[in-house]
Amino acid sequence: MFLSALVFSITVLWLYRRAVFGIISEAMIRSLEDLQKREIYLSSFFILLTLLLGLYPEPFIGAAHKIARVVPL
């Protein structure tokens, strides 16, 4: 079961890449630019936020519980 799911996932990702990007050549890869400062700062912010939520989720969960009690169903 696991092997078939793994093969299916790999096939779907391969087909998606081919459909979206086509056949990727070395010249296409060389023309790509690195991340700019703005993109690095934004990515860093989201990585830190993800780590914060994963390591210390209590303030966020507590706020969600308070909001859930206030909102009527």
C-alpha positions in Angstrom: 0.0 0.0 0.0 2.8 2.4 1.0 4.8 1.6 -2.1 1.9 2.3 -4.5 1.1 5.6 -2.7 4.8 6.6 -3.1 4.9 5.7 -6.8 1.6 7.5 -7.4 2.9 10.7 -5.6 6.2 10.7 -7.5 4.3 10.2 -10.8 1.9 13.0 -10.1 4.7 15.4 -9.1 6.6 14.5 -12.2 3.6 15.0 -14.5 2.8 18.3 -12.8 6.3 19.6 -13.3 6.2 18.6 -16.9 2.8 20.2 -17.5 3.6 23.5 -15.7 7.3 24.0 -16.7 7.7 21.8 -19.7 11.1 20.2 -20.3 13.6 22.1 -18.3 17.0 22.8 -20.0 20.3 23.9 -18.4 20.0 27.3 -20.1 16.7 27.9 -18.4 18.2 27.1 -15.0 21.2 29.4 -15.6 18.8 32.3 -16.4 17.1 32.1 -13.0 18.0 34.8 -10.4 18.6 34.4 -6.7 16.2 35.6 -4.1 16.1 39.4 -3.5 16.3 40.9 0.0 12.6 41.4 0.2 11.9 37.8 -0.6 14.5 36.6 2.0 13.0 38.8 4.7 9.5 37.6 4.0 10.5 33.9 3.8 12.5 34.3 7.1 9.5 35.9 8.8 7.2 33.0 7.8 9.8 30.4 8.8 10.2 32.0 12.2 6.4 32.2 12.6 6.0 28.5 11.7 8.7 27.6 14.3 7.1 29.8 16.9 3.7 28.2 16.3 5.2 24.7 16.4 7.3 25.2 19.6 5.0 27.5 21.6 1.4 27.3 20.3 -0.4 28.1 23.6 -0.9 31.9 23.1 -2.4 31.3 19.7 -4.6 28.4 20.8 -5.8 30.4 23.8 -6.8 33.3 21.6 -8.6 31.0 19.3 -10.6 29.5 22.2 -11.6 32.9 23.4 -12.8 33.9 19.9 -14.7 30.6 19.5 -16.6 31.2 22.8 -17.7 34.7 21.7 -18.9 33.8 18.3 -22.4 32.2 18.4 -23.2 29.2 16.3 
